[in-house]
Amino acid sequence: MALTDLVAIAGIRRTVEEGFTNGKDVVGLDHNQARRYRSWRRHVVLAMAAFALLSVLAGLDGREHPAPILPAGPNDKAPADFGRMSLAVTEARRLFQLFTSLLRDLPTALAAHHMAFHLQWSTWRRRHQVRARWHHYKRRLTDLD
């Protein structure tokens, strides 16, 4: 086995471990006390299906928005539009849970109003994160000079 193959395998390990950590945090992959293989398998399959659904939702949102703009130097002027962070899996889960509970508990028109508000808030927050990151990076670049 070549050294480049070993390095590639070591690089994949971190991605796999981050996937397991996200699965535990987001969909409760480790929240079971199964005594039989069949019940454990059902829990794991459902948790992984939920995680796959949320990952696809986050990935589709990430495809629609380009990468956020970052400053190249300390004298860069702020752009008119900083961009927007893509939807994270945890944010997709939060919105999914919120929307299903709103649709279950409220009349349709009121639920649609609440859903629009929460989508606007999520969009504003992700735009604000990109703007704050841009200014933070610019400050760091200024400190290096």
N, C-alpha and C positions, 0 to 999 in steps of 0.2 A: 504494500500500500504506500502510495507516494505521500510526501509531506503536505502537498496541496490538498489531497483528499482528506487528510486528518484535520486540517484547518477548516475546510468546508463543513465537515461533520461537527466540529466544535462550535462553529458559527450557528448551525441549525439548532443545537441544543438550547441556546438561549431563547430562541423563538418559540420552541416547544414549551419550555418552562414558563414563559410569559403567557402562552395560551392556556396552560393549566391554571395559572394564578388567576387570570381573568375569568376562567370557567368557574373557579371556586368563589370568587368575589361576586360576579355578576349573576350567575344562574344557580348558585348553590350546588355545585357539582359534588361537594363533600358533605352535604347535609342529609345524610341518610344513616340509618341503623339497620340495614338489611340483614336478615338471618339466612336468607336463601339467595342462590345465584339469580333466579328468575326475577325476584323483586329488585335486586341490585341492578341487574341489566336494564329493567324498565326505567328505573330512576336515571341511570347514566344516559340512556338513549334519549329520554325526554329532555334532560338538561342539555345535552349536546345539540339536539335539534333546536332548542330555544336559543342557544348560543350561536348556532349557524344562522338562524333567522336574523338575530340582532347584528351579527357581523355583516351579513349581506346588506341590511338597511344602512349601516354605517358606511360600507363600501360604495353603495350607490350614491350616497350623499357626497362622499369624497371625490367621486368621478365628476360631479357637476361643478365643483369649485376648484380652481387652480391652487397651487401651493401659496401660502402667505408670502408677502413681500418682506424681505429683510434688508436692512441698510448695508451698503458695501463699504462705507467709510464714515468717519465722524462728521463730515460736512454735508452729508446727504440731506436733502429737503424731504419733508414728510409727503408721501403720495396722497392724492385725493381719495383713493380707495385702497385700504390696506389689505383687503381680501377678507376671508372668513375661514375659521378653522372648520375642518370637516367634523361631522357628527361622530362622537366617540361611542363605543359599545355601551358604556354605562349611561350616557345621556339618551341613547336610543331606548334602553330599558326603562329609564325613568319616564320618558314621553309615552312609551307603549302602555305602561301600567297606568299612567295618569289618564290617557285617552280611553282605555277600556273601562276604567271606573267612572269617568264622566259620562260615557255613553250608557252605562248601566244605570246610573243614579239620577241623571238629569233628563229633562225633555230635550229633544233633538236640537232645537234652535238655540237653547241656552248652552247645551254641550258644545255646539259648533262655535259659539262666541268664546267660551272658555278655552277651547282648543286653539283658536286663532291667537288668543292672548298669550298662551304658553309657547306657541311656536315663535311668535314675535320676540318674546323674552329670550328664548334659547338662541335665536339668531343674533339678537343684540349682544348677548353675553359672549358668543363665539367671535363676533366682530371686535368687541372690546378686548378680548384676550389677545387677538392678533395685534391690535393697536398698542396695547401695553407691552407686548413682546418686542415690537419694533423700537419703541422708545427705550426699553431696557437694553437692547442690543446696541443702540446708538450711544447710550451712556457708557456702556462697557468699552466701545471703540474709542470714545473720547478719553476715557481713563488710561487707555493703552498709549496714547500719544504723549 
